[in-house]
Amino acid sequence: MRLIQGISAGGEFSGSIILLVEHAPPNQRGLYGSIANFGAMIGALLGAGMGWLLTAFLPADVTYDWGWRVPFLTSIVIGALGLWIRLGIPDTPTYTSLKDNGTLERHPLRAALRRHGREMMLTAGLNWVVSAGYYVVFVWFVTDMTSVLGLPYHLALGIGTIGLLFGLIATPAFGYLSDRIGGRQMLAVGSVATAVFAIPLLMIASTGTVVAVTVVQLGLALLIAIFLGTLPAVFVSFYRAEMRCTALSLGYNMALALFGGTAPLVATLLIKLTGWPSAPGLYLAATALACLALIRFVPKPEPEVL
């Protein structure tokens, strides 16, 4: 069931990015694209907030016995609402035009692999920084607060929830800013800032105080929000409309599976190998430098989304 859930969410998410960007006015594609990650973070925020409430108000034995089922039961309502919305969403003008003209690609997977292999690899490479960063900042760091820094679990979840809320607000702000100064420039700023500040921030967190950990969570969330707000519109601009959804989904989810799902494991392994609690900052810095190196392959200016 967990695998089915992941496949469903992964396939829909890249489609939602395209839906938003193709509906966007030409000078607001960054802002519209960022709404996809904004919405995804609302879901993560609800999940983290629910976990925070459960662990804060239910005894540990009750939480482990039946309390953990409560979030899954409440998600039925959200799932039904999502299905209702999904069934009522109209196709984008771009897709409708392709369909009316009979120019839809009959074999999009084969065509995407043949014509957009370079762009898919570029998507995966750029998505490395945000895939790994998101899971290090919002998944691993919460566990690290408890297992390494010794904070109570409910407190760690609370700080993580605050970080998610901060990142959620910052994401569309950076999407808007990318429309003003350009996607390439925003990615450069985010890459340099992450490479410079990721390690010092985690060194501050290693002091273990609640104030320090909260400030670090907010700082890391701000860094990741730069990429969350900027990359969706950049990704959409890479692909021809008739195979955009297939090609973007392959490149995007390739990175998410390889680098996002393994990020907490890599972070934990780095600490074990080095004995240094701030070692995961090296990984974040490396992904940021990789993104910085790949920016030169992003079209300048970003091509029109047709």
N, C-alpha and C positions, 0 to 999 in steps of 0.2 A: 504493500500500500504506500509505503514511503517512496519507493522508486516511481510508482505511478504518479504520485503527487508531484515529484520533482520534474518528471518528463512533461507533465501537463503545464506546470508553472513556467518551465523554461521555454517551451514552445510558444506560449502565449505572450511572454514578456517582450521578446524581440518584435513580435507583431504589434504590440501596444506602442512601442517606440515609433515604428513606421506609421502607424495610424495617427499619432499625435503630430509628428513632423510633417507628414503630407497634408494635414489639415491646417498647418500653421501659416500665418502671413510670412512673406519672405524675410522680414527683419525680426522675426520672433521665433525662429526655429530652435534656437538654443533653449529659450524659456519653455516652449512647448515640449521639447524632447526631455527636459529635466523633470517634467511632471510624472513621467514613467517611474523614475527612481524615487521621486517624492511619494508617489502612491505605494510603491513597494516598501518604503521605509515606514509608512503608516502601519502596514501590516506587521512589520517587525516590531514597531513601537507597541502595538496592541499586545503582541505576544510577550515582549519583555515586561510590559506593565502588568499583564496578568500573572506572570511568574513572580514578579515582585510582590504583588498583593497576596498571592497564595502563600509564599514563603514567609511573609511578614505576619500574617494573621492566622495561619494554620500551624499547629504543631508539626514537627518533622515527620512523626510516625503517621499522622493523618494525611499529610501531603503525599507520602510514598504509598500509602494504602489506597486512597481513592481520590485525593485532591487533584492529582495530576490529570485526571480525566476531565475536569471541569473546562479547561480551555478547549479541548477537542469537542466537547458538547456544544459550547457556545459558538464554535466556528461553523456549525451547521447553518445558523442564521446568516452569517456573513457569506457562506458559500451559496445559499439560495439567492441572496441579494445580488451577488456577483453574476450568477447564471442569468438572472432576469435582465441585468444591465447588458451582459454580453450578447444575448439574443436580440436585443433591440438596437445595437450599434450599426449604423449604415456604413457601407464601404466608402473609402476615400474617393474623391474625384479622380485621382490618378488611376486607381484600380478600375473604376467604372469606365473611364475612357479606354483603357486597354481592353476591357471586356467587350465594350460596344464595337470597337474596331476590329475585334478578332485577333488581337496581337498578344494575347497571353501566351507565355511559354508553356508548351505542352509537357516538357520534361525539365522542370526547373532544377532538380538536383543535378542532373547531368550537365545542364547548361551552366549552372553556377560553378561547378568544379572546373569546367573547361575554360570559362571566360573570366571568372572572378577569383581564381586561386590566390593571386597576389594580394588582393584586397581582403580576402578572408584571413590570410596569415597576418596582415597588418592589423586587422580588427582584433585578432587573438592576442597579438603582441601588445597593443595599446590597452587591451582589457586586462592584461596581467596585473597592472598596478592597482586597478580598482577592485578586481576580484580578490586578490590576496589581501589588499588593504582593508576591504570591508570585513572580511572574516577575522583578520587579526584584531582590528579595532573593536568590532562589535560582538565578536564571539569569543575569541581566545582571551582578550584582555579581561573580560568579566570573570572567566575561570582563573586567570592569573591573579586577580585581586584576592581570590579566596585561597587558592592552593599555594601561592608563593608569598604574597604580601600579608596573608592572614586575616583579611577582612571577613566579617560574617557574610554568608551567601546572600541574604536578603538585602544587605547594604550594597554589595557588589552589583546585584541586579538593579537596584535603585539608581546607582551611578550610571550603569549602562543605559538605563532608560532615559536618563537626562541627556546623555551623550547622543542617543538616537534622536531625541527631540531637537537638539541643537543642530545635528547634521541634517535633519529633515527640513528645518527652516532655511538653512544655508544653501541647500541644493538648488532650489529654484532661483535664489539670489545670484548664484554663480552662473546658472543657465542664462539669466537675463544679462549678466555682465559679459558673457561670451558673445552675445549678440552685438554688444557695443564695441568690444575690442578684438573679437575674432577667436575662433576655436583654437588655432595654433598657439596664439599668445597665452591663452588661459592654460593650456596644457603645459606650456613651458614654465609658467609661474608655479603651477601645482607640482611639477616634477622637481624643480629646484627647491621649493619650500619643503617638500617631503624628504628629499635627500639631505637637506641641511638640518631639519628639526626633528626627524623621527627618532634618532638615537638620543639626543638630549632630552626629549620629552619622556622617553621610557626610563632614562636615568633618574629624572625627577620622580617618576612614579615609584621607583625602587625604594624611596624613603618610607613608603608605606602609610603616610598620613592620609586621612580622608580628604583634606583640602588639596593636597598634591595630586592624589589619584583623580579627583574630580576635574581639576584643571587640565591634567594630561588627557583625560577622556575627551574633554571639550576640544582641546587642541588637535588631537588626532582626528576627531570627527570633522573638524573644519578642513583639514588637509584632504580627507577622502571626499568631502562634499564638492571640492573643486572639480574632481574628475566625474563624479556622479552628475553634476550639473552640465558639464561640457560635452562629454563623449557621445551621448545618444544622437544628437544632431550631426556630429562629425561622422559617426558610423553610417547613418542613413545616406549621407552624401556620397559614399563610396560606390554605390551599386546602381545598376540600371533598374528601372521600375519593374520590368517584367519578371525579374528573378530576385528582387531585393529581399523579400521575406526569407526565402530559402537560404540565400548566401549569408545574410546577416545573422540568421539563427545559427548556422553552422560555425561561423567564426566566433561569434559572441559566446555561445555555450561551450565551445571547445575550451576556451580560456577559463570560463567559470568552473567547469568540471575539473580541469587539470590543476588550476592554481587557486581557485576559491576553496574548493572542498578540502584541499590538502594544506591550506595555509596554517590552521591551528596545529597540525602535526609538525610542519616545518618549524614553526615558532617554538614548540615544546622541545623538538630535537635540538635546535640551536642552543637553547638554554642548557640542555643536558650535556652537549658536547663541549661547550665553552665554560659552563659554570657561571655565566654572566647573565643576570636577569634581564638586562637590556638588549641582549643579542638579537631578538626579533626585529629591532630597529635596523639592523644590517640588511635584513631581507626586504624591509619596506624601502630602504634607500636604494637597494639594487634594482627593485622593480621601477622605481622612479627614474633612475638613470637609463634603464631600458626604454621607458616611455620617451624620455628626452631625446634619445638617439633615433627613435622612430618618427618623431614629429616632422622631420624633413621630408618624409614620404607622404605626408598629408597634403592634399591639393591646396594650393594657395592662389586665390581665395577658394574657399570651399565651393564646389560646383553647385549649380542649381538643383533642387530636388524636383525632378519632373516625373 
